[in-house]
Amino acid sequence: MDSLGVISGVPTMVQISYFTVAISDSLSASKTRELSIGIEDTLYCEDVLKSYVPEDFTLLQNHPNPFNANTVIKYGLLKDCRVTLEVYNILGQRVATLFDEKQEAGYKTARWDAGSLSSGIYFYRLQAGGFVQTRRMVLLK
């Protein structure tokens, strides 16, 4: 390392012993869990994240909204079930099926690329088990 704190040469090793993961329910910030785990315990971390199951089915507002071409839709599944996430235009015509498959319980994220569609109001609809919810989003190009 030179006097400015810059590493000269090619680094041969990076070592991280522990890190902290904060898990929070976006609907209720009071339900926060913190984990400090060693890098060698990454499988444990994945198990903990998978075990963090919402108290109910949820469909959150897409982000960003309005959006230009790409957006993210987050949702929570109370239990393992068949899940369908579809997008409709203002006329009620289905313009995309993001997925129609069985999924495990937990928090999920779906990304939608609407680059081939025109600006306007769209609706996304989540069906999971007996849960059905629809939300509105705006595509601006």
Secondary structure in CASP SS format (residue, H / E / C, confidence):
PFRMAT SS
TARGET T0000
AUTHOR 0000-0000-0000
METHOD secondary structure of the structure
MODEL  1
M C 1.00
D C 1.00
S C 1.00
L C 1.00
G C 1.00
V C 1.00
I C 1.00
S C 1.00
G C 1.00
V C 1.00
P C 1.00
T C 1.00
M C 1.00
V C 1.00
Q C 1.00
I C 1.00
S C 1.00
Y E 1.00
F E 1.00
T E 1.00
V E 1.00
A E 1.00
I E 1.00
S E 1.00
D E 1.00
S C 1.00
L C 1.00
S E 1.00
A E 1.00
S E 1.00
K E 1.00
T E 1.00
R E 1.00
E E 1.00
L E 1.00
S E 1.00
I E 1.00
G E 1.00
I H 1.00
E H 1.00
D H 1.00
T H 1.00
L H 1.00
Y H 1.00
C H 1.00
E H 1.00
D H 1.00
V H 1.00
L H 1.00
K H 1.00
S H 1.00
Y C 1.00
V C 1.00
P C 1.00
E C 1.00
D C 1.00
F C 1.00
T E 1.00
L E 1.00
L C 1.00
Q C 1.00
N C 1.00
H E 1.00
P C 1.00
N C 1.00
P C 1.00
F E 1.00
N C 1.00
A C 1.00
N E 1.00
T E 1.00
V E 1.00
I E 1.00
K E 1.00
Y E 1.00
G E 1.00
L E 1.00
L C 1.00
K C 1.00
D C 1.00
C E 1.00
R E 1.00
V E 1.00
T E 1.00
L E 1.00
E E 1.00
V E 1.00
Y E 1.00
N E 1.00
I C 1.00
L C 1.00
G C 1.00
Q C 1.00
R E 1.00
V E 1.00
A E 1.00
T E 1.00
L E 1.00
F E 1.00
D E 1.00
E E 1.00
K E 1.00
Q E 1.00
E C 1.00
A C 1.00
G E 1.00
Y E 1.00
K E 1.00
T E 1.00
A E 1.00
R E 1.00
W E 1.00
D E 1.00
A C 1.00
G C 1.00
S C 1.00
L C 1.00
S C 1.00
S C 1.00
G E 1.00
I E 1.00
Y E 1.00
F E 1.00
Y E 1.00
R E 1.00
L E 1.00
Q E 1.00
A E 1.00
G C 1.00
G C 1.00
F E 1.00
V E 1.00
Q E 1.00
T E 1.00
R E 1.00
R E 1.00
M E 1.00
V E 1.00
L E 1.00
L C 1.00
K C 1.00
END
